[in-house]
Amino acid sequence: MLLTMTDNELLRIKLIQDICDKRITGVEAARLLKLSPRQVYRLVKRFVELGAAGLVSLKRGQPGNHRHDEQLKLQALALLHQQYEDFGPTLAHEKLSELHDIHVSVETLRQWMIADGL
């Protein structure tokens, strides 16, 4: 499995490896990583069990927790195409909120409109 890691994750690997080799203590690593010592020891445990792959975020590639329902997005875009095609995101947001009881932020609506080519 090919891993892509951020700079912070690469720094974590180096520091966790230093803890395993007893070059630094967990408390020193916690201070450098701005984590609690307990969290650092949990990372050490995952590193020992799973190797470098254990330090990669488990949420990577997963959809966000605060995303809107796909059905809501499709309903909003359908209304935009039918009735509000020439509206900007702010006015479209107002109309969707007032008349159709669809409540999403202006920025979310703007991103949906850009992705849909409106």
Biopython code that builds the backbone (N, CA, C, O; Angstrom):
import numpy as np
from Bio.PDB.StructureBuilder import StructureBuilder

atoms = [
    (1, "MET", "N", (0.839, -1.172, 0.000)),
    (1, "MET", "CA", (0.000, 0.000, 0.000)),
    (1, "MET", "C", (0.886, 1.237, 0.000)),
    (1, "MET", "O", (1.797, 1.361, 0.818)),
    (2, "LEU", "N", (0.611, 2.146, -0.921)),
    (2, "LEU", "CA", (1.369, 3.379, -1.032)),
    (2, "LEU", "C", (0.801, 4.414, -0.071)),
    (2, "LEU", "O", (-0.398, 4.693, -0.094)),
    (3, "LEU", "N", (1.652, 4.981, 0.769)),
    (3, "LEU", "CA", (1.217, 5.972, 1.744)),
    (3, "LEU", "C", (1.682, 7.353, 1.313)),
    (3, "LEU", "O", (2.841, 7.539, 0.940)),
    (4, "THR", "N", (0.786, 8.306, 1.366)),
    (4, "THR", "CA", (1.190, 9.691, 1.209)),
    (4, "THR", "C", (1.022, 10.334, 2.573)),
    (4, "THR", "O", (-0.024, 10.214, 3.211)),
    (5, "MET", "N", (2.060, 11.009, 3.003)),
    (5, "MET", "CA", (2.050, 11.562, 4.347)),
    (5, "MET", "C", (2.329, 13.050, 4.293)),
    (5, "MET", "O", (3.058, 13.536, 3.428)),
    (6, "THR", "N", (1.736, 13.759, 5.232)),
    (6, "THR", "CA", (1.996, 15.184, 5.354)),
    (6, "THR", "C", (3.324, 15.372, 6.088)),
    (6, "THR", "O", (3.889, 14.424, 6.634)),
    (7, "ASP", "N", (3.805, 16.602, 6.089)),
    (7, "ASP", "CA", (5.046, 16.899, 6.800)),
    (7, "ASP", "C", (4.904, 16.618, 8.294)),
    (7, "ASP", "O", (5.839, 16.129, 8.927)),
    (8, "ASN", "N", (3.745, 16.923, 8.852)),
    (8, "ASN", "CA", (3.527, 16.653, 10.274)),
    (8, "ASN", "C", (3.579, 15.163, 10.571)),
    (8, "ASN", "O", (4.118, 14.752, 11.599)),
    (9, "GLU", "N", (3.028, 14.360, 9.684)),
    (9, "GLU", "CA", (3.057, 12.908, 9.898)),
    (9, "GLU", "C", (4.476, 12.371, 9.764)),
    (9, "GLU", "O", (4.853, 11.442, 10.479)),
    (10, "LEU", "N", (5.266, 12.939, 8.861)),
    (10, "LEU", "CA", (6.667, 12.517, 8.737)),
    (10, "LEU", "C", (7.453, 12.889, 9.993)),
    (10, "LEU", "O", (8.297, 12.119, 10.449)),
    (11, "LEU", "N", (7.177, 14.073, 10.552)),
    (11, "LEU", "CA", (7.825, 14.468, 11.803)),
    (11, "LEU", "C", (7.419, 13.524, 12.929)),
    (11, "LEU", "O", (8.247, 13.153, 13.762)),
    (12, "ARG", "N", (6.158, 13.142, 12.954)),
    (12, "ARG", "CA", (5.697, 12.199, 13.968)),
    (12, "ARG", "C", (6.457, 10.882, 13.884)),
    (12, "ARG", "O", (6.872, 10.329, 14.902)),
    (13, "ILE", "N", (6.638, 10.381, 12.660)),
    (13, "ILE", "CA", (7.350, 9.106, 12.490)),
    (13, "ILE", "C", (8.755, 9.213, 13.063)),
    (13, "ILE", "O", (9.210, 8.328, 13.788)),
    (14, "LYS", "N", (9.437, 10.305, 12.733)),
    (14, "LYS", "CA", (10.809, 10.481, 13.217)),
    (14, "LYS", "C", (10.842, 10.517, 14.739)),
    (14, "LYS", "O", (11.674, 9.858, 15.363)),
    (15, "LEU", "N", (9.935, 11.290, 15.338)),
    (15, "LEU", "CA", (9.933, 11.399, 16.800)),
    (15, "LEU", "C", (9.508, 10.090, 17.470)),
    (15, "LEU", "O", (10.064, 9.715, 18.502)),
    (16, "ILE", "N", (8.543, 9.404, 16.898)),
    (16, "ILE", "CA", (8.105, 8.120, 17.469)),
    (16, "ILE", "C", (9.233, 7.091, 17.360)),
    (16, "ILE", "O", (9.442, 6.288, 18.269)),
    (17, "GLN", "N", (9.948, 7.125, 16.249)),
    (17, "GLN", "CA", (11.089, 6.220, 16.099)),
    (17, "GLN", "C", (12.171, 6.554, 17.125)),
    (17, "GLN", "O", (12.812, 5.656, 17.670)),
    (18, "ASP", "N", (12.373, 7.853, 17.387)),
    (18, "ASP", "CA", (13.340, 8.262, 18.411)),
    (18, "ASP", "C", (12.911, 7.771, 19.792)),
    (18, "ASP", "O", (13.763, 7.392, 20.597)),
    (19, "ILE", "N", (11.620, 7.770, 20.080)),
    (19, "ILE", "CA", (11.138, 7.241, 21.361)),
    (19, "ILE", "C", (11.414, 5.746, 21.446)),
    (19, "ILE", "O", (11.873, 5.250, 22.475)),
    (20, "CYS", "N", (11.131, 5.033, 20.360)),
    (20, "CYS", "CA", (11.363, 3.580, 20.347)),
    (20, "CYS", "C", (12.844, 3.254, 20.519)),
    (20, "CYS", "O", (13.195, 2.252, 21.143)),
    (21, "ASP", "N", (13.710, 4.098, 19.964)),
    (21, "ASP", "CA", (15.160, 3.891, 20.085)),
    (21, "ASP", "C", (15.721, 4.495, 21.369)),
    (21, "ASP", "O", (16.928, 4.439, 21.603)),
    (22, "LYS", "N", (14.853, 5.074, 22.206)),
    (22, "LYS", "CA", (15.197, 5.660, 23.501)),
    (22, "LYS", "C", (16.177, 6.826, 23.372)),
    (22, "LYS", "O", (17.029, 7.033, 24.237)),
    (23, "ARG", "N", (16.043, 7.589, 22.274)),
    (23, "ARG", "CA", (16.847, 8.801, 22.117)),
    (23, "ARG", "C", (16.182, 10.000, 22.794)),
    (23, "ARG", "O", (16.866, 10.913, 23.258)),
    (24, "ILE", "N", (14.846, 9.996, 22.849)),
    (24, "ILE", "CA", (14.112, 11.032, 23.576)),
    (24, "ILE", "C", (13.006, 10.364, 24.379)),
    (24, "ILE", "O", (12.668, 9.202, 24.152)),
    (25, "THR", "N", (12.454, 11.110, 25.313)),
    (25, "THR", "CA", (11.365, 10.570, 26.118)),
    (25, "THR", "C", (10.028, 10.930, 25.478)),
    (25, "THR", "O", (9.941, 11.798, 24.610)),
    (26, "GLY", "N", (9.007, 10.245, 25.930)),
    (26, "GLY", "CA", (7.666, 10.533, 25.432)),
    (26, "GLY", "C", (7.209, 11.932, 25.797)),
    (26, "GLY", "O", (6.476, 12.565, 25.037)),
    (27, "VAL", "N", (7.633, 12.420, 26.951)),
    (27, "VAL", "CA", (7.246, 13.761, 27.385)),
    (27, "VAL", "C", (7.885, 14.812, 26.471)),
    (27, "VAL", "O", (7.237, 15.792, 26.103)),
    (28, "GLU", "N", (9.150, 14.608, 26.108)),
    (28, "GLU", "CA", (9.816, 15.543, 25.192)),
    (28, "GLU", "C", (9.138, 15.531, 23.824)),
    (28, "GLU", "O", (8.917, 16.582, 23.224)),
    (29, "ALA", "N", (8.812, 14.345, 23.341)),
    (29, "ALA", "CA", (8.125, 14.232, 22.046)),
    (29, "ALA", "C", (6.755, 14.886, 22.108)),
    (29, "ALA", "O", (6.330, 15.531, 21.150)),
    (30, "ALA", "N", (6.066, 14.726, 23.226)),
    (30, "ALA", "CA", (4.747, 15.344, 23.382)),
    (30, "ALA", "C", (4.858, 16.855, 23.300)),
    (30, "ALA", "O", (4.014, 17.508, 22.684)),
    (31, "ARG", "N", (5.882, 17.411, 23.909)),
    (31, "ARG", "CA", (6.077, 18.860, 23.863)),
    (31, "ARG", "C", (6.357, 19.314, 22.430)),
    (31, "ARG", "O", (5.828, 20.332, 21.985)),
    (32, "LEU", "N", (7.182, 18.565, 21.713)),
    (32, "LEU", "CA", (7.517, 18.930, 20.327)),
    (32, "LEU", "C", (6.320, 18.792, 19.385)),
    (32, "LEU", "O", (6.142, 19.588, 18.463)),
    (33, "LEU", "N", (5.505, 17.767, 19.634)),
    (33, "LEU", "CA", (4.340, 17.531, 18.777)),
    (33, "LEU", "C", (3.103, 18.296, 19.228)),
    (33, "LEU", "O", (2.077, 18.293, 18.548)),
    (34, "LYS", "N", (3.210, 18.956, 20.393)),
    (34, "LYS", "CA", (2.078, 19.684, 20.978)),
    (34, "LYS", "C", (0.895, 18.749, 21.225)),
    (34, "LYS", "O", (-0.256, 19.063, 20.919)),
    (35, "LEU", "N", (1.227, 17.590, 21.789)),
    (35, "LEU", "CA", (0.224, 16.598, 22.187)),
    (35, "LEU", "C", (0.441, 16.267, 23.656)),
    (35, "LEU", "O", (1.446, 16.654, 24.251)),
    (36, "SER", "N", (-0.497, 15.559, 24.223)),
    (36, "SER", "CA", (-0.304, 15.102, 25.597)),
    (36, "SER", "C", (0.598, 13.863, 25.571)),
    (36, "SER", "O", (0.636, 13.140, 24.576)),
    (37, "PRO", "N", (1.324, 13.623, 26.670)),
    (37, "PRO", "CA", (2.150, 12.410, 26.718)),
    (37, "PRO", "C", (1.338, 11.135, 26.498)),
    (37, "PRO", "O", (1.814, 10.184, 25.877)),
    (38, "ARG", "N", (0.104, 11.128, 27.014)),
    (38, "ARG", "CA", (-0.740, 9.948, 26.830)),
    (38, "ARG", "C", (-0.989, 9.684, 25.347)),
    (38, "ARG", "O", (-0.917, 8.541, 24.896)),
    (39, "GLN", "N", (-1.284, 10.751, 24.584)),
    (39, "GLN", "CA", (-1.529, 10.595, 23.151)),
    (39, "GLN", "C", (-0.262, 10.101, 22.445)),
    (39, "GLN", "O", (-0.335, 9.278, 21.532)),
    (40, "VAL", "N", (0.880, 10.602, 22.869)),
    (40, "VAL", "CA", (2.141, 10.162, 22.256)),
    (40, "VAL", "C", (2.346, 8.668, 22.502)),
    (40, "VAL", "O", (2.761, 7.943, 21.598)),
    (41, "TYR", "N", (2.059, 8.209, 23.711)),
    (41, "TYR", "CA", (2.236, 6.781, 23.991)),
    (41, "TYR", "C", (1.235, 5.933, 23.201)),
    (41, "TYR", "O", (1.542, 4.803, 22.822)),
    (42, "ARG", "N", (0.051, 6.471, 22.956)),
    (42, "ARG", "CA", (-0.889, 5.758, 22.096)),
    (42, "ARG", "C", (-0.358, 5.679, 20.662)),
    (42, "ARG", "O", (-0.521, 4.660, 19.992)),
    (43, "LEU", "N", (0.282, 6.761, 20.194)),
    (43, "LEU", "CA", (0.885, 6.738, 18.862)),
    (43, "LEU", "C", (2.030, 5.737, 18.799)),
    (43, "LEU", "O", (2.189, 5.034, 17.801)),
    (44, "VAL", "N", (2.836, 5.670, 19.871)),
    (44, "VAL", "CA", (3.941, 4.704, 19.917)),
    (44, "VAL", "C", (3.387, 3.283, 19.812)),
    (44, "VAL", "O", (3.928, 2.447, 19.088)),
    (45, "LYS", "N", (2.310, 3.022, 20.537)),
    (45, "LYS", "CA", (1.701, 1.688, 20.496)),
    (45, "LYS", "C", (1.222, 1.346, 19.085)),
    (45, "LYS", "O", (1.440, 0.233, 18.604)),
    (46, "ARG", "N", (0.558, 2.319, 18.413)),
    (46, "ARG", "CA", (0.099, 2.068, 17.044)),
    (46, "ARG", "C", (1.272, 1.899, 16.088)),
    (46, "ARG", "O", (1.202, 1.106, 15.149)),
    (47, "PHE", "N", (2.353, 2.645, 16.328)),
    (47, "PHE", "CA", (3.538, 2.531, 15.477)),
    (47, "PHE", "C", (4.167, 1.149, 15.616)),
    (47, "PHE", "O", (4.580, 0.547, 14.625)),
    (48, "VAL", "N", (4.239, 0.654, 16.835)),
    (48, "VAL", "CA", (4.821, -0.669, 17.072)),
    (48, "VAL", "C", (3.954, -1.751, 16.434)),
    (48, "VAL", "O", (4.478, -2.701, 15.853)),
    (49, "GLU", "N", (2.629, -1.611, 16.537)),
    (49, "GLU", "CA", (1.722, -2.624, 16.005)),
    (49, "GLU", "C", (1.615, -2.582, 14.485)),
    (49, "GLU", "O", (1.654, -3.627, 13.835)),
    (50, "LEU", "N", (1.482, -1.387, 13.909)),
    (50, "LEU", "CA", (1.159, -1.261, 12.485)),
    (50, "LEU", "C", (2.254, -0.633, 11.634)),
    (50, "LEU", "O", (2.137, -0.587, 10.409)),
    (51, "GLY", "N", (3.303, -0.157, 12.263)),
    (51, "GLY", "CA", (4.361, 0.512, 11.513)),
    (51, "GLY", "C", (3.953, 1.938, 11.159)),
    (51, "GLY", "O", (3.080, 2.524, 11.798)),
    (52, "ALA", "N", (4.596, 2.482, 10.136)),
    (52, "ALA", "CA", (4.342, 3.870, 9.740)),
    (52, "ALA", "C", (2.894, 4.090, 9.319)),
    (52, "ALA", "O", (2.360, 5.185, 9.495)),
    (53, "ALA", "N", (2.252, 3.063, 8.765)),
    (53, "ALA", "CA", (0.852, 3.194, 8.343)),
    (53, "ALA", "C", (-0.072, 3.461, 9.525)),
    (53, "ALA", "O", (-1.159, 4.007, 9.341)),
    (54, "GLY", "N", (0.336, 3.091, 10.724)),
    (54, "GLY", "CA", (-0.476, 3.325, 11.899)),
    (54, "GLY", "C", (-0.550, 4.784, 12.305)),
    (54, "GLY", "O", (-1.436, 5.172, 13.067)),
    (55, "LEU", "N", (0.383, 5.607, 11.799)),
    (55, "LEU", "CA", (0.396, 7.021, 12.163)),
    (55, "LEU", "C", (-0.368, 7.886, 11.178)),
    (55, "LEU", "O", (-0.586, 9.070, 11.436)),
    (56, "VAL", "N", (-0.776, 7.317, 10.059)),
    (56, "VAL", "CA", (-1.565, 8.065, 9.081)),
    (56, "VAL", "C", (-2.984, 8.180, 9.612)),
    (56, "VAL", "O", (-3.513, 7.234, 10.196)),
    (57, "SER", "N", (-3.592, 9.320, 9.414)),
    (57, "SER", "CA", (-4.950, 9.547, 9.902)),
    (57, "SER", "C", (-5.909, 8.514, 9.333)),
    (57, "SER", "O", (-5.912, 8.245, 8.132)),
    (58, "LEU", "N", (-6.720, 7.942, 10.207)),
    (58, "LEU", "CA", (-7.681, 6.935, 9.778)),
    (58, "LEU", "C", (-8.866, 7.551, 9.041)),
    (58, "LEU", "O", (-9.608, 6.843, 8.359)),
    (59, "LYS", "N", (-9.049, 8.869, 9.173)),
    (59, "LYS", "CA", (-10.146, 9.559, 8.505)),
    (59, "LYS", "C", (-9.794, 9.968, 7.072)),
    (59, "LYS", "O", (-10.645, 10.483, 6.348)),
    (60, "ARG", "N", (-8.562, 9.745, 6.668)),
    (60, "ARG", "CA", (-8.164, 10.147, 5.326)),
    (60, "ARG", "C", (-8.960, 9.374, 4.288)),
    (60, "ARG", "O", (-9.046, 8.147, 4.336)),
    (61, "GLY", "N", (-9.537, 10.109, 3.352)),
    (61, "GLY", "CA", (-10.311, 9.491, 2.288)),
    (61, "GLY", "C", (-11.773, 9.261, 2.638)),
    (61, "GLY", "O", (-12.559, 8.861, 1.779)),
    (62, "GLN", "N", (-12.146, 9.508, 3.886)),
    (62, "GLN", "CA", (-13.532, 9.329, 4.310)),
    (62, "GLN", "C", (-14.301, 10.634, 4.098)),
    (62, "GLN", "O", (-13.712, 11.711, 4.190)),
    (63, "PRO", "N", (-15.588, 10.560, 3.820)),
    (63, "PRO", "CA", (-16.379, 11.791, 3.701)),
    (63, "PRO", "C", (-16.506, 12.482, 5.051)),
    (63, "PRO", "O", (-16.478, 11.830, 6.095)),
    (64, "GLY", "N", (-16.644, 13.795, 5.025)),
    (64, "GLY", "CA", (-16.729, 14.574, 6.249)),
    (64, "GLY", "C", (-18.012, 14.315, 7.025)),
    (64, "GLY", "O", (-19.021, 13.901, 6.453)),
    (65, "ASN", "N", (-17.970, 14.558, 8.308)),
    (65, "ASN", "CA", (-19.125, 14.331, 9.170)),
    (65, "ASN", "C", (-20.207, 15.384, 8.987)),
    (65, "ASN", "O", (-21.377, 15.111, 9.255)),
    (66, "HIS", "N", (-19.848, 16.571, 8.541)),
    (66, "HIS", "CA", (-20.795, 17.671, 8.462)),
    (66, "HIS", "C", (-21.298, 17.930, 7.047)),
    (66, "HIS", "O", (-21.830, 19.003, 6.765)),
    (67, "ARG", "N", (-21.135, 16.973, 6.173)),
    (67, "ARG", "CA", (-21.591, 17.169, 4.803)),
    (67, "ARG", "C", (-23.125, 17.123, 4.753)),
    (67, "ARG", "O", (-23.773, 16.525, 5.613)),
    (68, "HIS", "N", (-23.676, 17.758, 3.743)),
    (68, "HIS", "CA", (-25.124, 17.755, 3.566)),
    (68, "HIS", "C", (-25.546, 16.498, 2.820)),
    (68, "HIS", "O", (-24.760, 15.899, 2.087)),
    (69, "ASP", "N", (-26.787, 16.114, 3.017)),
    (69, "ASP", "CA", (-27.353, 14.952, 2.359)),
    (69, "ASP", "C", (-27.335, 15.153, 0.845)),
    (69, "ASP", "O", (-27.650, 16.241, 0.362)),
    (70, "GLU", "N", (-26.977, 14.139, 0.112)),
    (70, "GLU", "CA", (-26.899, 14.232, -1.353)),
    (70, "GLU", "C", (-28.260, 14.557, -1.956)),
    (70, "GLU", "O", (-28.343, 15.265, -2.960)),
    (71, "GLN", "N", (-29.323, 14.043, -1.350)),
    (71, "GLN", "CA", (-30.675, 14.323, -1.844)),
    (71, "GLN", "C", (-30.999, 15.810, -1.722)),
    (71, "GLN", "O", (-31.619, 16.382, -2.619)),
    (72, "LEU", "N", (-30.589, 16.439, -0.627)),
    (72, "LEU", "CA", (-30.792, 17.869, -0.434)),
    (72, "LEU", "C", (-30.042, 18.667, -1.495)),
    (72, "LEU", "O", (-30.567, 19.639, -2.038)),
    (73, "LYS", "N", (-28.838, 18.257, -1.778)),
    (73, "LYS", "CA", (-28.024, 18.933, -2.799)),
    (73, "LYS", "C", (-28.695, 18.835, -4.165)),
    (73, "LYS", "O", (-28.789, 19.827, -4.888)),
    (74, "LEU", "N", (-29.160, 17.643, -4.512)),
    (74, "LEU", "CA", (-29.808, 17.456, -5.808)),
    (74, "LEU", "C", (-31.103, 18.253, -5.908)),
    (74, "LEU", "O", (-31.411, 18.811, -6.962)),
    (75, "GLN", "N", (-31.858, 18.307, -4.820)),
    (75, "GLN", "CA", (-33.101, 19.069, -4.800)),
    (75, "GLN", "C", (-32.815, 20.561, -4.981)),
    (75, "GLN", "O", (-33.503, 21.240, -5.744)),
    (76, "ALA", "N", (-31.804, 21.064, -4.282)),
    (76, "ALA", "CA", (-31.451, 22.482, -4.399)),
    (76, "ALA", "C", (-30.974, 22.808, -5.809)),
    (76, "ALA", "O", (-31.368, 23.828, -6.374)),
    (77, "LEU", "N", (-30.139, 21.960, -6.375)),
    (77, "LEU", "CA", (-29.638, 22.219, -7.729)),
    (77, "LEU", "C", (-30.759, 22.136, -8.761)),
    (77, "LEU", "O", (-30.760, 22.894, -9.731)),
    (78, "ALA", "N", (-31.708, 21.229, -8.564)),
    (78, "ALA", "CA", (-32.830, 21.142, -9.492)),
    (78, "ALA", "C", (-33.664, 22.423, -9.449)),
    (78, "ALA", "O", (-34.077, 22.934, -10.491)),
    (79, "LEU", "N", (-33.909, 22.935, -8.252)),
    (79, "LEU", "CA", (-34.645, 24.192, -8.129)),
    (79, "LEU", "C", (-33.875, 25.354, -8.747)),
    (79, "LEU", "O", (-34.462, 26.231, -9.381)),
    (80, "LEU", "N", (-32.578, 25.354, -8.560)),
    (80, "LEU", "CA", (-31.754, 26.421, -9.146)),
    (80, "LEU", "C", (-31.841, 26.388, -10.671)),
    (80, "LEU", "O", (-31.950, 27.432, -11.315)),
    (81, "HIS", "N", (-31.792, 25.193, -11.239)),
    (81, "HIS", "CA", (-31.879, 25.078, -12.697)),
    (81, "HIS", "C", (-33.259, 25.476, -13.215)),
    (81, "HIS", "O", (-33.372, 26.102, -14.269)),
    (82, "GLN", "N", (-34.297, 25.117, -12.482)),
    (82, "GLN", "CA", (-35.659, 25.379, -12.948)),
    (82, "GLN", "C", (-36.065, 26.839, -12.770)),
    (82, "GLN", "O", (-36.616, 27.440, -13.692)),
    (83, "GLN", "N", (-35.801, 27.419, -11.602)),
    (83, "GLN", "CA", (-36.375, 28.714, -11.288)),
    (83, "GLN", "C", (-35.361, 29.829, -11.082)),
    (83, "GLN", "O", (-35.688, 30.997, -11.297)),
    (84, "TYR", "N", (-34.150, 29.506, -10.676)),
    (84, "TYR", "CA", (-33.212, 30.551, -10.252)),
    (84, "TYR", "C", (-31.874, 30.461, -10.987)),
    (84, "TYR", "O", (-30.820, 30.701, -10.398)),
    (85, "GLU", "N", (-31.919, 30.122, -12.247)),
    (85, "GLU", "CA", (-30.682, 29.870, -12.973)),
    (85, "GLU", "C", (-29.797, 31.106, -13.094)),
    (85, "GLU", "O", (-28.571, 30.992, -13.112)),
    (86, "ASP", "N", (-30.411, 32.290, -13.177)),
    (86, "ASP", "CA", (-29.615, 33.506, -13.354)),
    (86, "ASP", "C", (-29.339, 34.219, -12.035)),
    (86, "ASP", "O", (-28.861, 35.353, -12.048)),
    (87, "PHE", "N", (-29.625, 33.586, -10.896)),
    (87, "PHE", "CA", (-29.384, 34.185, -9.593)),
    (87, "PHE", "C", (-27.958, 33.907, -9.130)),
    (87, "PHE", "O", (-27.371, 32.882, -9.476)),
    (88, "GLY", "N", (-27.416, 34.822, -8.354)),
    (88, "GLY", "CA", (-26.148, 34.579, -7.682)),
    (88, "GLY", "C", (-26.382, 33.747, -6.440)),
    (88, "GLY", "O", (-27.529, 33.496, -6.071)),
    (89, "PRO", "N", (-25.318, 33.316, -5.792)),
    (89, "PRO", "CA", (-25.477, 32.433, -4.636)),
    (89, "PRO", "C", (-26.216, 33.081, -3.459)),
    (89, "PRO", "O", (-26.962, 32.397, -2.759)),
    (90, "THR", "N", (-26.025, 34.372, -3.230)),
    (90, "THR", "CA", (-26.670, 35.012, -2.080)),
    (90, "THR", "C", (-28.180, 35.098, -2.268)),
    (90, "THR", "O", (-28.943, 34.748, -1.369)),
    (91, "LEU", "N", (-28.602, 35.558, -3.420)),
    (91, "LEU", "CA", (-30.034, 35.664, -3.687)),
    (91, "LEU", "C", (-30.667, 34.278, -3.787)),
    (91, "LEU", "O", (-31.779, 34.065, -3.305)),
    (92, "ALA", "N", (-29.969, 33.348, -4.404)),
    (92, "ALA", "CA", (-30.482, 31.974, -4.492)),
    (92, "ALA", "C", (-30.640, 31.380, -3.094)),
    (92, "ALA", "O", (-31.614, 30.677, -2.822)),
    (93, "HIS", "N", (-29.696, 31.659, -2.219)),
    (93, "HIS", "CA", (-29.783, 31.182, -0.838)),
    (93, "HIS", "C", (-31.027, 31.739, -0.154)),
    (93, "HIS", "O", (-31.744, 31.011, 0.533)),
    (94, "GLU", "N", (-31.279, 33.033, -0.346)),
    (94, "GLU", "CA", (-32.457, 33.650, 0.262)),
    (94, "GLU", "C", (-33.741, 33.004, -0.248)),
    (94, "GLU", "O", (-34.634, 32.696, 0.541)),
    (95, "LYS", "N", (-33.841, 32.798, -1.551)),
    (95, "LYS", "CA", (-35.054, 32.213, -2.128)),
    (95, "LYS", "C", (-35.246, 30.766, -1.686)),
    (95, "LYS", "O", (-36.360, 30.356, -1.361)),
    (96, "LEU", "N", (-34.163, 29.994, -1.675)),
    (96, "LEU", "CA", (-34.266, 28.596, -1.241)),
    (96, "LEU", "C", (-34.684, 28.506, 0.224)),
    (96, "LEU", "O", (-35.452, 27.622, 0.603)),
    (97, "SER", "N", (-34.179, 29.421, 1.043)),
    (97, "SER", "CA", (-34.535, 29.416, 2.469)),
    (97, "SER", "C", (-35.978, 29.834, 2.680)),
    (97, "SER", "O", (-36.720, 29.174, 3.407)),
    (98, "GLU", "N", (-36.381, 30.934, 2.044)),
    (98, "GLU", "CA", (-37.712, 31.490, 2.268)),
    (98, "GLU", "C", (-38.826, 30.654, 1.646)),
    (98, "GLU", "O", (-39.836, 30.376, 2.292)),
    (99, "LEU", "N", (-38.641, 30.258, 0.403)),
    (99, "LEU", "CA", (-39.737, 29.640, -0.341)),
    (99, "LEU", "C", (-39.736, 28.113, -0.329)),
    (99, "LEU", "O", (-40.784, 27.486, -0.487)),
    (100, "HIS", "N", (-38.561, 27.519, -0.141)),
    (100, "HIS", "CA", (-38.473, 26.062, -0.283)),
    (100, "HIS", "C", (-37.975, 25.351, 0.975)),
    (100, "HIS", "O", (-37.857, 24.126, 0.989)),
    (101, "ASP", "N", (-37.683, 26.118, 2.035)),
    (101, "ASP", "CA", (-37.233, 25.564, 3.303)),
    (101, "ASP", "C", (-35.978, 24.700, 3.153)),
    (101, "ASP", "O", (-35.835, 23.662, 3.798)),
    (102, "ILE", "N", (-35.082, 25.155, 2.291)),
    (102, "ILE", "CA", (-33.785, 24.491, 2.120)),
    (102, "ILE", "C", (-32.741, 25.407, 2.743)),
    (102, "ILE", "O", (-32.513, 26.518, 2.263)),
    (103, "HIS", "N", (-32.112, 24.939, 3.804)),
    (103, "HIS", "CA", (-31.192, 25.779, 4.563)),
    (103, "HIS", "C", (-29.769, 25.235, 4.452)),
    (103, "HIS", "O", (-29.405, 24.265, 5.116)),
    (104, "VAL", "N", (-28.987, 25.870, 3.613)),
    (104, "VAL", "CA", (-27.550, 25.616, 3.513)),
    (104, "VAL", "C", (-26.868, 26.981, 3.504)),
    (104, "VAL", "O", (-27.508, 27.991, 3.213)),
    (105, "SER", "N", (-25.597, 27.015, 3.815)),
    (105, "SER", "CA", (-24.894, 28.292, 3.843)),
    (105, "SER", "C", (-24.701, 28.814, 2.416)),
    (105, "SER", "O", (-24.754, 28.060, 1.444)),
    (106, "VAL", "N", (-24.480, 30.109, 2.324)),
    (106, "VAL", "CA", (-24.250, 30.737, 1.017)),
    (106, "VAL", "C", (-23.005, 30.142, 0.368)),
    (106, "VAL", "O", (-22.987, 29.893, -0.837)),
    (107, "GLU", "N", (-21.973, 29.917, 1.164)),
    (107, "GLU", "CA", (-20.724, 29.375, 0.615)),
    (107, "GLU", "C", (-20.918, 27.956, 0.094)),
    (107, "GLU", "O", (-20.385, 27.604, -0.958)),
    (108, "THR", "N", (-21.672, 27.145, 0.819)),
    (108, "THR", "CA", (-21.953, 25.785, 0.349)),
    (108, "THR", "C", (-22.717, 25.836, -0.963)),
    (108, "THR", "O", (-22.404, 25.108, -1.904)),
    (109, "LEU", "N", (-23.712, 26.695, -1.016)),
    (109, "LEU", "CA", (-24.507, 26.849, -2.234)),
    (109, "LEU", "C", (-23.639, 27.339, -3.386)),
    (109, "LEU", "O", (-23.787, 26.878, -4.518)),
    (110, "ARG", "N", (-22.742, 28.264, -3.102)),
    (110, "ARG", "CA", (-21.834, 28.782, -4.138)),
    (110, "ARG", "C", (-20.949, 27.658, -4.686)),
    (110, "ARG", "O", (-20.755, 27.550, -5.896)),
    (111, "GLN", "N", (-20.415, 26.824, -3.788)),
    (111, "GLN", "CA", (-19.573, 25.708, -4.227)),
    (111, "GLN", "C", (-20.367, 24.712, -5.074)),
    (111, "GLN", "O", (-19.865, 24.212, -6.081)),
    (112, "TRP", "N", (-21.599, 24.428, -4.669)),
    (112, "TRP", "CA", (-22.452, 23.524, -5.457)),
    (112, "TRP", "C", (-22.715, 24.118, -6.829)),
    (112, "TRP", "O", (-22.687, 23.402, -7.830)),
    (113, "MET", "N", (-22.972, 25.427, -6.887)),
    (113, "MET", "CA", (-23.270, 26.081, -8.155)),
    (113, "MET", "C", (-22.054, 26.063, -9.076)),
    (113, "MET", "O", (-22.194, 25.845, -10.279)),
    (114, "ILE", "N", (-20.876, 26.288, -8.530)),
    (114, "ILE", "CA", (-19.656, 26.258, -9.331)),
    (114, "ILE", "C", (-19.438, 24.858, -9.888)),
    (114, "ILE", "O", (-19.146, 24.694, -11.073)),
    (115, "ALA", "N", (-19.581, 23.853, -9.034)),
    (115, "ALA", "CA", (-19.360, 22.467, -9.467)),
    (115, "ALA", "C", (-20.372, 22.058, -10.525)),
    (115, "ALA", "O", (-20.070, 21.226, -11.381)),
    (116, "ASP", "N", (-21.574, 22.635, -10.474)),
    (116, "ASP", "CA", (-22.631, 22.282, -11.418)),
    (116, "ASP", "C", (-22.625, 23.167, -12.660)),
    (116, "ASP", "O", (-23.412, 22.942, -13.580)),
    (117, "GLY", "N", (-21.750, 24.168, -12.702)),
    (117, "GLY", "CA", (-21.632, 25.010, -13.875)),
    (117, "GLY", "C", (-22.624, 26.159, -13.942)),
    (117, "GLY", "O", (-22.858, 26.709, -15.019)),
    (118, "LEU", "N", (-23.213, 26.532, -12.811)),
    (118, "LEU", "CA", (-24.162, 27.643, -12.813)),
    (118, "LEU", "C", (-23.411, 28.946, -12.664)),
    (118, "LEU", "O", (-24.024, 30.013, -12.642)),
]
sb = StructureBuilder()
sb.init_structure("model")
sb.init_model(0)
sb.init_chain("A")
sb.init_seg("    ")
for serial, (resi, resn, name, xyz) in enumerate(atoms, 1):
    if name == "N":
        sb.init_residue(resn, " ", resi, " ")
    sb.init_atom(name, np.array(xyz, "f"), 0.0, 1.0, " ", f" {name:<3s}", serial, name[0])
structure = sb.get_structure()
